[in-house]
Amino acid sequence: MLKVAAKIVLFVAACVVLCFSSVSAWREYIAENAFRTADTFSELMVPSHGVTSESALAKKRGDFYLLSAQPQNPEQAVLEYRRAVEANPNDSVHWVDLAGALEQLDQMQQADRAYRVADKLDPRNHFIQQAIGNFYLRQKQFKESGVHHARAMESYPSCARSIYVLYWSLGQSLTDVAGLLGSNSRTKQRYFLDALVSSSPQQVAPLWTLFSATPDLLNEECHRAYFSYLIKHKEFEQARVLWHLVASIFYGTQWDEASEPFWNRDFSRPLHFDGGLEWQQAPDPDGMKSTLADYLPSRNSRTVHLMFDGSRNLSWSGISHSFFVRPNQSYALHFRATVKNITTHNGPFVRVQLFSANPQYKQSEALTGTGDFEQSVLFTTPADCFLAEMRLCRQISTKLNNRIEGEAWFSDFELKEIESVPAPSAPAAK
C-alpha cells in the first residue's frame, strides 16, 4: 500500500515538474519570438523567466526608448538597461548600453563606472573598446581614450580610420595620433595616405620623418602619393629630396641630378617605380599600341615604340615624363625619332609643358613618312616654374577619314641647359 502511495506521489510530482517546465518553455518561446519578430514596443512587454531572453528583451526595450521613441526617453532606457544588466551582468554590451544612456542624462560618474565594468569584462573586444575610447574622447581625456582606442585598432585594424579622424578633428597632431596605431604596417600606410588628403605640408613632414625611421614601413604607394602631394603643394625642393630617396630605395642607386636631369632617359634602369619622375604610360586607345623600353636591335638601344594600325583618326598623349627645371633658365630637350610609313599630314610629336601660374607649351614638329631624325624642343622657363613635363602626342586630323598608320620610335632623351633659346629649326634627316 505504501509503495502504491509513493508511486502516486512521484507521479504527481513528475507531472507538476513537467507542467512547470512546459509553462517555462512556453514563456521562453513567447519571449524569444517577441525578441525576434516584435514590430511594436507593446509586443516586447511579455513575461520571461530565462536569463538570456529576459536580458535581450530588456535591451531591446532600452534601445526603443533611446533610439526609436519620439522624443527619446533616456530615463526609461536606463531602467531597461539596468534590468538587462541585472539579468545578465556578464554581458559587456549591456554595460555599454547602460553607460551610453547614463551619459545622455549627464550622469558622467555613473557612466564612467559602467564603462569600466564593460572594460574589465571584455578588454579585447574592439566594439567595447572603441565605445569606451569615444566616451573619454568626448570628455577630451586623450590619455584615457588613447588606451582604449589603441586596443580597438590592434584587435580590429579596419576600425582605425573611424577613430583617428576624430582625433584630427579635435586638433591632435598627426604624430601623436600615430602612436595609437599599433604595429600593423598596412594601418599606418593607410593613415599616412589619409593624412595627405586633409593636412598641410608642415603637418605631414614630421609624420613622414617618423614613419621613415622604420625601414620598409612606407611602401611604393606612399612614396608615389607623397611625391604627387609635394608637387601639388609646390614643395619642389622636398620633392627633389624625395626622388633621391626613391632612387636609393627602389633602384638601389644614387641619382646624379647634374648629369641626368632627365631621369632614366635611355631606359638603362628597369621601370621599378610607378609615378614621380619615372616614365608614365596611360592605357592605349583603339587604333594604336605604345610600348615603353622596347628594344630596337638596329640601334642597340631601348626606345618608346608607337604602332598605329590605320583603323582610327585618333588623338593621343599617353606617355609622359616629368623633370625638374630652374626658373628663368633656357633648355634644350634633345631626342632621336625614327618613323616608318607614318601616314596623314600630322604624325607623332613631342610636347613640353612648363608648369607655372600661366602654363606654357612648346612642341617639336610632327613626323610623317619614313626617316631618322635628331630633334629638339627649346624653351625658357618662367620665373615661377620648377617642374616641366614631356609628353608624346598625336593630334586628330581635321581631314575626313584621315586614319593614321605606321610606326615610330623615340629614344636618347637628353635635357641640357643652354645660354639662350634660338629660333626652332626643322628636323635634320640622318
PEFENGI-V585948 format. One record per helix or strand of 2 or more residues. SS is the DSSP state (2 for helix, 1 for strand). FROM is the first residue (numbers start at 1). TO is the last residue. If there is no record, write none. Layout:
[[SS;FROM;TO] [SS;FROM;TO]]
This chain:
[[2;2;37] [2;42;44] [2;51;68] [2;74;87] [2;92;104] [2;108;121] [2;126;138] [2;142;155] [2;157;169] [2;174;178] [2;185;198] [2;201;212] [2;220;232] [2;236;250] [1;280;281] [1;288;296] [1;301;309] [1;316;324] [1;330;342] [1;349;355] [1;360;363] [1;369;380] [1;387;394] [1;405;418] [1;428;429]]
